[in-house]
Amino acid sequence: MKTYTLQDQTHAFIEASPQKFYFNGEWHASEKTIDVIDPATASVITQVSLSQPEDVANAIGSAESAFKSWGKTEPSERAGLLRKLAELIRRDLPILAELESIDVGKPIGEAEGFDIPFAAECFEYFAGVAEDTEYEVDLGLELTDSHTAKIPYGVSAFVFPWNFPFCLCAWGIAPALAAGNTIVVKPASETPLSTLYLAKLIEEAGFPAGVANVLPGAGSVAGEALISDPRIKLMSFTGSTEVGRHIGEVCGRNLVPAKLELGGKGAAIVCSDADVDAAVEGLSGALLFNAGQVCCTASRWYVHESVYDEFVSKAKAHFESIKLGRGLDTDSQMGPICTQKQMAKILECVAEAQADGAEVICGGKRPMTGELSQGFYFEPTLLAGDDSNKWAQEEIFGPVTFLIKFSDEEEVVERANRNQYGLANSVWTQDLAKAKTIAHELVSGNSWINAHNVFEYGLHYGACNQSGCGGGVNSRATFEGYLRQMSVAARR
Ligand code: NAD
């Protein structure tokens, strides 16, 4: 097997095994550890200490104490620290990209070009928003001399999934910290490395002890301790709909507001007048990005009958040309699936879809020979059939999409909307007026035109239905969501 040399600093970081977790400005360990697995080779990268309920309780206590002063800092002070953190992320971009690549399995170019720099930009964006916000808004009322004061909540808890550990963490914590909250973060225990490295940079940037705390741990142990602690004042969860529903229930009992960013089954509608080459390229790129482990990707492709055959043959050629390989190999266009469990789930979904009548146009299996057979790889897969198939409607979370032929544009919008989720859809047509009409009719947090997976700071990314509630990320509204509103009034 080809060997890859990590940079000295990346190597030194993973050598410090078991990795400790970070709270109250100090590094702590527990007796329980977990192996962190490289999905490209199924080998152990390092071990990580798993935080226990008492660690989580202590971390929340330190975040509560730190809030007393952090919550009163000037926005410019918080912005300065966030910008410093962004600078350190950019300085260590090669290390962070390597960690993300070996931990998640993603091509190093994706980590270098998207995950890490886009996260740095997030801290800068919310630094600017914090400085540019009016925290006392005079109401100009007749009977009272009154204003609205915008105040941080206090301790904000975060639980993240394994697919984009670094970027999703930034999307969550940057607005919370910028608004003056303190944070306790539980990354997924499958992919904790870049978040632990971020904790090192948070320490180096000079955030006061207790302001930001990072504790990997099992969902059923550390996760439960975090979500059920009545001292948390705001909960932010990114992950599956099933776990999100549970977290919503637990927080509901404590009357803690919960922001839930959950799963999806995005639809793409390729109209008769679409630029077929652009649609094939755009949708394939969106689906195969991060090996399809993207909540907002389109994995139901409704293609008009007049362009269906052309579209399918071009998409098949594209999928079959994708070079699978280790993330650290710069030639790889798609890496392995992040975990063995997820790979096994994808295999099962494809088998069930076939049993339910779907045709496998290409892919549908894992490579069983050579180097790739040692990792958790899965071939880019095109299924075709009827949208009554369970796996045309349920999230698979892998490089698998379902092709569905349609003939009537009005009817297809209704069919696309029959799905339980509501995260992100796209419409592909050269008629922009029609595109806008369809984009508005699709029920989701995000409707994209002639593109899929569109992100820019300032552009709100949210969800509806079973894809989540209570928030969204990446915009000024997200920042405002981390501030509670208090009315201050005196009778005139
Ligand atoms: P998951 O729900 O299984 O786990 C997410 C996190 O929750 C992990 O850190 C896990 O340890 C923790 N957890 C599990 N049980 C818990 C409990 N009882 N209490 C507290 N924490 C608990 O999701 P996953 O498999 O890691 O990620 C994949 C899912 O995430 C997909 O459904 C995907 O669509 C979704 N996702 C959504 C978004 C979004 O922005 N909407 C982004 C990325 C991923």
Boltz pocket constraint, residues with backbone or C-beta under 6 A from the ligand:
constraints:
  - pocket:
      binder: B
      contacts: [[A, 159], [A, 160], [A, 161], [A, 162], [A, 163], [A, 164], [A, 168], [A, 186], [A, 187], [A, 188], [A, 189], [A, 217], [A, 218], [A, 219], [A, 220], [A, 222], [A, 223], [A, 224], [A, 227], [A, 238], [A, 239], [A, 240], [A, 241], [A, 243], [A, 244], [A, 246], [A, 247], [A, 261], [A, 262], [A, 263], [A, 264], [A, 294], [A, 295], [A, 296], [A, 395], [A, 397], [A, 423], [A, 463], [A, 467], [A, 468]]
      max_distance: 6.0
